[in-house]
Amino acid sequence: MTHSYSNQDFVCVYACTSPVDAHVILGLLEDAEIEAYLNNESSVGIIPGATYALGGVRVMVRASDEARALELINAPFSEDAEL
C-alpha cells in the first residue's frame, strides 16, 4: 500500500531511538485503525549515530487522531490481554 503524506496533516505522537520499538507502536495504532507512518526510519537505519540529532524514529498520525493515538500509547498493558 502506497501513501502520499503531507506533514502538515500529521503530528508526532511518539519518538524512539529504535526502529523496532517504533514498529511496535505503529502496529498498535494500525490495529486500532489509526492511519500512521514512521518518519526518519531510513535515516536512523543508515546513520545510527544521528538518531538523537534527527529526533529519533517518529511515529506520525493525522492531527485528528492525535488524542486517540496518545490514549492508546499511554494505556497500561495488561498481563491478561488477549494475544
N, C-alpha and C positions, 0 to 999 in steps of 0.2 A: 504494500500500500504506500503510495507516494503522497506526501503532504506538501502544501505550499504555505509556509507560515510567515506571518508578519509579526515582528517582535512587538509592534505597537498593541497587538491584541492579546499578548501573553505576558504573564508575570512569573517571577521565580518564586516557587513555594518551598524549595529545598535545595541546598548545595552541599556537596560532599567531596571528599578527596578521592574516592574510589568509584570508578565506573560501575563496578559490581553492585555497590550499595545504591547507586543511582538507579540501576535497573530493577532492583527490588522495589523501590518507591514507585518507579514507573509502572511496574506490574500491578501494584496495589491500586494505583489510580485507574489504570486501564480496566481492571476487574470491576471497578465501580462506574465504568463507562464515562470516565472523565478524560477528555482528549488531552494528551500531554506529550512532550518530547524532551529529549536531552540536549542541552546546549553545552558546548565545549568538550564533549566526549572525545572527539577525534584529536583535538589539540592536546588534551591531557594525556591521551594514549601515546601520542607521538613524542611529546616533550613532558615527561612526568615531573621534571623539576619546576615546570611552570604552573603547576596545579594551583598554588596559592596566589600567584600573580594574576591568573585568569579568573579567580574566584571559584575554582573547583568545577566539578560537573554540576550543572544547574538543571533542576527539574522544572520545566516550564508548563504552565496551564493557562487556559483562557482566563482573563480577568474575571469573567462572570462566574467561573468555577473556583475561584481562589478560596473562599471561605469553606466550601465543602471539602476541597482538597486538603486544606490545613487541618480540618477536623479529623479526616481520615488518617493523616500522617501522625498527628499528635495523640490519637486514641491509643490507649494501652492495649497491648496484645494479651490475649487470654490464653492460658495454657489449655483451656478446654475448647479452643477454636477448632472448627472442622477443617480438616486438610483436604 
